[in-house]
Amino acid sequence: MAPAGDREGYWGSTTSTLDWCEENYAVTWYIAEFWNTVSNLIMIIPPLFGAIQSVRDGLEKRYIASYLALTVVGMGSWCFHMTLKYEMQLLDELPMIYSCCIFVYCMFECFKTKNSVNYHLLFILVLFSLIVTLVYLKVKEPVFHQVMYGMLVFTLVLRSIYIVTWVYPWLRGLGYTSLSIFLLGFLLWNIDNIFCDSLRNFRKKMPPIIGVTTQFHAWWHILTGLGSYLHILFSLYTRTLYLRYRPKVKVSLLPRSMGEKEDRRNISRMGWR
């Protein structure tokens, strides 16, 4: 966390229960934590394209909701880090819980008939979200939120491992890539919290272009945003395989040399033929 004594800017004094390691209003007077703010673009723009493509491909609404939920998290996080206001903090943290509940629902409904609805699971997840919201509004303890969020992520990890171990082993690459990127972000998040004073002292001695690379909370946004996006693709891929579609994950659009086959995979889209 950030040491006391950061400057004030356009949004006034900090009212959030958290203030991260990035120096406040160091880049511009209008944004409290500049790099922690703009790094949320990866959670806003790509999921929007994912949602649009899901609509075009006629995918189930739960996956459209997954993409949009990730976008809402990115927008809430943008507002929080831009202002460091308590209300904006809630707009960041509570959607993290809600989006993860949507991810959990998708993962546990991968092997059901098309357009089926599991009302029991829906009720459990909605009740969980409601309890977490009410308790968090009462206690205002960030550790409580982090533990609840961690429980949901752990559930997703276990479910993903089950799928790539026992159901679709050939999805290990996508599943473990998503998990590894997310865990790397979590590692940097902890480094940013634990060694904040050292990181700030280092940035004072280094040119800005080097110092910005040590904004590890911004890297947390980038890596967890990418990891979450890949997780949605993993969940969607699992679902389309079960429904016996012919899913394709496009990873790049780079033509190979003469005589070789062209790889036309692009990660921004997913559909079936």
N, C-alpha and C positions, 0 to 999 in steps of 0.2 A: 504494500500500500504506500501511498505517497506521504512523505513527511509533511508536517504542518508548515505553514508559511508561504504557500503558493500564492501568486498574485491573483487579484480579481479582474474580471473583464466584463464584457457586455451583459452577461447573464447574472451578474452579482455574486453574492456569497454562495458557497456550496451548501446545499441542504440534503444531499444524498447521504446515505449511510456508508457509502464507499467512495473513495477517491483513489484512483489508480496511480501507477508510478510515473506516467508521463507528466511532464511539467505543465501546469495549467497556463493557458493563454500564452504559450511560448512562441507560437507561429503566427497567430492572428488574434486580435482582440475579440473577435466574434465567435470563436470556437474554443471551448475550455481545453479539450484534449484533441488536438487536430488529427494526429495519426490514428488514434483510437476511434475517431469518428469516420474518417474517409475509408478506413479499412473495411467498414461494413458494406461497402459497395458490392463485395463478392457475395454477400448474403441477400442482396436486393435485386441486382440485375439478372444474373444467371437463373435463379428460381423463377423469375417472371417469364423468361423465355421458356423454361421448362413447363410452366403452367399453360402457356399459350399452345405449346406443342402437344401437351396432353389433351387439351380440348380438341385440337385438330385431329388427333389420332383416335378420339372417342374413348379415351381411357376412363376408368371408374373415377367418380368424383373424389374418392378418398385421396387419390394421388394428386389431383389438382389442389386439394386442400393442403396436402403436404408441402407442395412447392410454395403456395401462398403463405402458409404458416411460417416457413423459413424467411420469406420476404418480410413479413411482419416483425419477426425477431430482429432482422437487420435494420429495419426502419426505427424500431424502438431503441435499439442499441445506439443508432446514430443520434437520436434525440437525447439519450442519456449522456453520452460522452460529450456531446456538444454543449450541454447546459449544466451537467452535474446537479440537476434538481431531483428531489425525491420522487416527484410524480413521474418524471421521465425514467427514473430507475425502475419503477414498477412496470412501465411500458416496455422495458427491456426484459426484465427478469420473469415476469408472469407469462408472457408469450413463450418463453423457453420451456416452461412446464407444459403449456397447452400444445405446442408443436410436437414435443416428445410424446405426448399422449396420442397424438394422431399417428406418429411413426409406429408406436407400439401397436395400435389398432391395425395398421396396415400389415405389419409383420406377422401378427397372429391370425390374420384373415387371408393369408396368401393361398391357403389350400382349401378354399370354400368355393361353392358355385358362384358364377358371375352375378354381380349386383346383389349378393346376399348381404344381410345386415345382422350383426350379432348384437342384439339389444342388451344382453347381459354384460358383455364386455364394454359396450358404450356407457352403460350406467356406472360401472365400476370406475372407468376412467374419468367420466364427468364428475363423479362424487370425489374422487381423489383430487382432481383439479380444484374443486370448490373448497375442500378442506384445506389444501395447501394455501390457497388464496386467502381464506379467512384467518388462518393461523399466522401467516406471514404479515398480513396487515395489522395483526394484533401485536406480535412480538417484535417485528422489524429487525430480525436477526438474520444477516446474510448467510451465516453458516447453515441455518435451517433450510434456506432455499437451495444452497449448494448440495446439501445432503439429499434433498428430495429430487433434485435434478440428476444427481449421481445415481440414484436408485433407478430412475427411468433409463438412463444411458446403459447401466449395467444390465438391465433387462433386455435391451436391444442387442447388446453384445452377446449375451447368452443365446438368444434366439438366432442371431446371425451365425454363430459358431455351430449350432445344431443344424442349420440348413446346409452350410458348406461341408459339414462332416458326414451327415447321414442322408441328405436329400439330393442336393445338386453340388457334388464336389468340384465340378468344373467352374463354379462361381467363386472359388477361393480367391482368385486374383483380385476380383472386384471387391469382394467382401473384406479381405484383409487389407487391401489398399485403403479403403475407407476408414477402417479401424486404426491403421497405423498413422494416417495423417491426423486423425482426431487426437490420438494419444500424444503425438508430437506437439500439437497445439496445447494440450493439457500440461505437458512438461514445461513448455515455455511460459505458460500462465503461472505456474508455481515458481519458476525462476524469477519472473518479474515481481512476484509478491515477496519472496524471501530475500532477494538480493537487491532490493530497490535502491537503497542508499549507495551501494557500490556501482550500480548501473548509472545512477545520476552523476556521480563523481566522474565516472568514465566518460560520459557524454560531455561534461564540461571541458574535458581535455582534448576531445576529438573534434575534427571538422563536422559540421552538421550532416553532411552526406554519409558519414560513417556512423555518427551517433544515432541516426534514425533507424539503422538496422538493428539497434538494441531495444527498440520499442516492442518488447515481447508480447504485450497485451494486444497490440495491433496484429502481430503474427498469430496470436490465438484466434482472433476473428477470421483471419484469412484461412488458416488451416482447418478450423472447425467448420467454417462455412463451406469449404471445399469438401471436407469429410462428410458433412451432412448431406450435401448435394449428391455425392457418390452413394451415400446410404439409400437415398430415395431411389436412385437408379438401380441399386442392388435389390431393393424391395420390389420395384416395378418389374425388373427382369425375372425375379422369382415368380411373381404373379403371372406374367405372360407365359412363362414356361409351363406352369401348371394348367393354364387354360388352353395349352397346345397351340399357341400362336408361334410365329417364327420371329422372336425378338432379335433386334440388332442394336448394339450399343456402338455409336459412331464416335471414334476417338480423335481422328485428325482428318484433314483433307489435303494430304501431301502426296502428289504423284511420285511414284518411284521411277528409277532409271529405265531406259529402253530395255525391253525384253523381260521385265518383271511385271507382276500383277500390280494393279493400282489398289492401294488401301484407302477406301473411302469411308472410314469410320470417323465420326465426329461426336465428341462427348456431350455436346449441348443438346442432342436430340436422342429420342428413343422411340421406336415404333415397331411395327411388325409388318410382315408381308404375307 
